[in-house]
Amino acid sequence: MKEYEEKYWSLIAKQLSNTITSEESDELTTWLQGDPERLKFFTAVQKIWETTASYQTPSFHVENAWQKIQTDLKFDQEEIISPVKKLYWPIWAAAIVAVVILFSWFFWIKNLNQIELITLADEQKEVELPDGSIIFLNENSTLTYSKNLNEQKQREVVLEGEAFFEVTKNPKKPFIVSSGNTLVQVLGTSFNIQSKSSGEVTVAVVTGKVSFQPANQPQREVLLLAHDEGKYADGKIIKQRYENPNFLFWKNKQLNYTNATLEEILTDLEKNYQVEFTVADKKILSRRITTSFKGDSLEKIITVLEVLLQAKIQNSKNNVYTIN
């Protein structure tokens, strides 16, 4: 049997314990299909895992477990080991059992120490981590971290969705965010991460600097400074300055404009207030406006725009507003 890389052992463990992400599942599938021997090996381990599923605690007797597996296992040893290696089948099989037990123990302990925070639609949460870092979790997002975060060599959290981080500085313990198929590493700074189901991840830095890289390609690391934005898609990271300074509206409810076009303002309002604007004369979209809003309702913002534009903005139906 060929040696299996540590990364794929981890992916196999995640697959068996139903903690694998869709991206990781695709990667594991590709790897298994690359060699028939790998697939046979995985099938064998999977059957052993299912056979030992009744053992739900770390209390595990290896000899008894193997006797049970020998009785219940329904696969041909000849299919997964060569005649030469057949002599070592008991040792090899016992090693598999030991690995399965180890994975069971690992995930039992890991899940015992994990904290998972989930936000629903229209819900946001402010979280203080054990190290003093503050995280603002946007709606429809999930944050996972260890209870023993402050005792680890590096502070690691996992994010699905969107969150703003204010990381407490600690040069001896880097802060690492795993999001999608990317890693963000910092010492102490503030930044926003948005991870989409499509696999696209966007990191925008407000203060300090961060390292942004594909999880499996550290050589493609990109350094982001304050006011930089990095976008990950299709295995590549594109670095640029902020396209829109109001990306944190979800957190601070602020919109600031300096000589911005009406079209830019309406785009922000449509996104953040879930409405739609139509205009009778598209020339008005190029009008330049300097203004700001903080915690204002859509109705108040529309009143201000009516005065600035000397126009009438009416709500026709289904949250569609018409500017005349």
N, C-alpha and C positions, 0 to 999 in steps of 0.2 A: 504494500500500500504506500502510495506516495505521501510525503510529508505535507501537511495542510497548514497554510499560513495562519497566523494568530488571528488576523482580521476575519477570515472566513469561519474560524471556530466561533468567533463572537457572533457573526451573522447567523450561523446555524443555531446557536443558543437562543438568539432573539426570535428566530423563526419558530422554534419549538415552544417557546414561552409566550408567543403571540405579542411580542413587544417590538417587532420589526416594522420600520416605516416602509412606505411604498417604494421609495428610491432604493433602500437597502435590499428589499425583496427582489427588485429588478436586477440589482448587481449580483445577488446570490444566485438567482436563476441563470444568469448569463454564465457565471463561473461553473455551476454544476453541469450545464449543458455542454461545456467546453471539453469535458472528459467523461466518458461513460462510467469509468471507475469511481469518479467522484459522486455521480448520481446514485450508483449502487451503494456506496458507503453511506451517503446521506439517508437513503431509504432504510438501511439497516439501523442506523442510529435513531431514526424517527420511530421505527417499530419498537425499539427498546424503550424509548421515551414514553410511548403510549402504554407499553406493558407495565412500566413502573409508575404510571400516573397516580396509582392509589397511595403512593408514599408522599404525603403532603407536608411533612415536616423534615427538618434536617436530621432527625433520628432515623438512621438507615443502616441496615445490616447487609453488607456487601454479599456475603456468601448466600444468605437466604434470597436476596434479590436475584442473584445469578441463577439459582436453582429455579426460581419462578420463571425467569426469562427463558431458560433452556426448555421448560415445559410448554410455555405459551408461544414462543417465537415461531413464526410460520414462514421462514425464508430459507433458501438453499445456500448453505455455506459455500458450495462450489461456485456460486455465482459471484461472490464478492472476494474470494481469496484464491490465490494460485496454489497448485499442488505443493510447492515448496513451503509456502506460508501456512498451508493447512496444518503443519506440525505445530505451529505457534498459535493456532486458533484460540485455545483456551486463554492464553495470555492476552492476545489481541482483544478478545471479547471482554475479558475482565477489565481491560484498560478502557474500553468504551463505557462499560457500566460505571467505572470510577469517574469518567469525564461527565457522564450524565448526572451522577450524584453531585459532582462538583458544581455543575451548572445549576442544579436544583437549589443547592445550598446558597450559591452566589445570588441568584435572583430572589430567593426568600429573604436573605439578609438585606439585599439592595432595596427591595420593595418595602421592607420594614422601616428603613431609614429615609424613604423618599417622601417628599411633600409635593403634592400636585394641586395647583390652583387653576381653576377654570372659570372663565367669564362667559356669560351668555350674551345674546343680542341685546344691545342697549345697556350693557353692564360694564363697568370699569372698576378696577381694584388698585389700591396702592399697597405695596408689599415692602416690608423692611426685612432684609435677609439677616442671618446671624452675624454677618461681618459689618453690618451697619449700612450696606448699600440699599438704595431705594429703587424700586421698580414700579412703574405705572403700567398696568396691564390693560390694553384696549379690549373692546368687545370681541367675542368669538375667538378667544385666545387661550393658550394653555402654557403655564410655566411650571417646570419641574426642577427641584433641587434637593440636596441632601440636608437632613437635620444637622449633620456633622460638617457642614460646609466650612466652618471656620477652623476645623481641625485638619483639613486636607492640605496637601502640598500645593494644589491649585484649586481655585474656586470655580466650579463648573455648574452651569445651569443649562436647561434645554427649553427653547421657546418655539411654540407653534402659534403663528398669528402675528400680532404687533405689540410692542412694548417700548417704553422709554426707560433708559437705565441711567442712574446717577451712582456710579461705582465709587466706593470708598477706596482710597489709594492705599496700596500695600505692595511695595516693590518685591517683597519676598514671596508673595502669593498671587500670581497672575489670575485675572478674572477671565473666564472663557465662556462664551455663549455658543452653543450648538443650535443652529437654526437651519432647517432644510438640509441641504447638502453642503453647508458652509460652517466655518468657524470664525468667531470674532474674539480676539484676545486684547485685553487692556490691562493697565495697572491702576488707573484711576481717571475717570473722565465721564462725560455725559453724551449719550447718543441714542438714536432711535433705530429699531430694527423692525422691518415688516417682511414677514415670510408668507408667500402666497401658496395656495394649493398647487399651482402650476409649477412650483419649484423655484420661481423667481424670488430672490432675497435682496432687499434694499437696506443699506446701512447709511445713516446720515449723522455726521458728527457735529455736535454743538460746541463742546469744549474738549481740549486735550487731543489725543490721537489714538487710533486703534489699528490693529492688524486685521485685515479681512482676507480670507483665503478659502478656496474650495477645500472641503474636508479631506479629500484624498489626494490633493495636489498642492502641498505646502510651498512648492517652488513658484507657484503663481500668486504668492502673497502680494497684497497691495496695501500700502500705508495710507491711511486717511487722516487728514488733519481737520481742524475746525473749519466748518462751512464746506467740507467735502462730502460727496455722496458717492457710494459705490453700489453698482447694480450687478448682481450675479444672475446669469441666465445661460443655459446651454454650455455649462462648464467654463464660462469666461466671466471676468469682472471688468466692468467699464467704470472708470473714475471720472467724475466731473464735479463742478460746483453745483450748489442747490439749483434746481430748476424752479422751485417754488418755496419761498421762505415761510409759507404758512402751513407746512406739512404737519406741524404739531397742534393744529387746531383741535384735534380729537382730545388732546390732553389739557391745553390751557385756554381753549375757547377764544383765542385771539386771532384777528385778521388785520394785518398791517400792509398798507399800500402807499408807495411813493411813485407818483407819475405812472401808475399802472393803467392799462387799457380796461375799458368796461368789460370787454370779452374775458380778460383774465379774472376779473372779479366775479363775473357770473359763473364761470367755470368752477371757482372755489365754492360758491354758494350752492350750486347744483350738487356738488360732491358731498359737502358737509351737512346740508339740510335736506337732501333727498328730494329736490324739486327740479323743475325744468323751466327755462326762460325762452320766450320767443320774442322777436323784435319786428316791428312793422317796417323799419328802415335800418338796414344792416350797417349803414354808415355810422350810426351812433356807437357801434361796437368799438370803434377806434378812438373814442373820446378818452382823454387822459384824466385820471382822478387820483388825488392824494387824500387818504382818509384812513381811519382805523376803527376797529370794533373790538370790544372785549366783553364777552358774556352777554351780548345783545341777542334778542330774539330776532327771528327772520322778519317779523313785521316792523320792528324798529329800523333794521337795516334797510328795508325797502323804502321806508319813509325818508331816510337820509338820502338814498339814491334819487328819489323823486325830486327832492329839493336841488341836489347837485346837477341833475340832468335836465331839470325843468320839464319833466315828463310824467306821465301817469302809468303806474304799474298795477295791473289788475289781475286778480286770481280768477281764472276762468273756471277750471274744474280739474280734479285729479292732480292737485299740486302743480299745475301748469300756469305760469305767470306770463302775461303779455305786456310788453313795454311799448307804449304809444307816445 
